[in-house]
Structure formats: C-alpha cells, structure tokens
C-alpha cells in the first residue's frame, strides 16, 4: 500500500491528530529524519515535517459519515459539510491542523 504524503509543520502534533483523532495506526516512524507512516483500513498516509503544500487527498471509508462529522466537530476539528450523491455515497472533507485535506466516504446501500 503506497501512502499519500502530507507535509506538516509539527510532526508530533500531526502524528497525534492522525492516531488519536482519525484512528490511524502508526506503522513506521523516524524521529531523526522527521517522518511517519500511518494506516487505517486500506488507507496509508505518510507525514513529513515541512511546510504544507497541495497534495493528493487520502480517502477513508467509514460506516457513518454524519456521525463522524458530529464527533469531529465536537473535537474542534475543521470539517466541511456532508455531501450526498443521490443514494450512492456520502462524502466529508476533514482538514488536519496544517490544512491538509482528507476525505471520509460512506457507501450507501441501494434500496
């Protein structure tokens, strides 16, 4: 699984956000070179200390996008609005402390 790399100003704060708030598991860490790799399900993210720049967007499959939106807002995380593509999928943009965008997705069951 190839990670999507994000640059973060504070690697330790970024690691805490991805682990403690978004539920990722850290799989590799190099304190000297200032990078970390984390996974959640089929999603892999790499963090490198530096000035944030535009990057690809990691997507995370969740069971309930609306519940995640409420949980993250309660934790003062910067989130967008839940978007639903008619009966197909729900999407939510989530922003880490450095403004990097992650997208939560929920496939909706067909009736």
Secondary structure, 3 states (H helix, E strand, C coil): CCCEEEEECCHHHHHHHHHHHCCCEEEEEECCCCEEEEEECCEEEEEEECCCCCCCCEEEECCCHHHHHHHHHHCCCEECCCEEECCCEEEEEEECCCCCEEEEEEECCCC
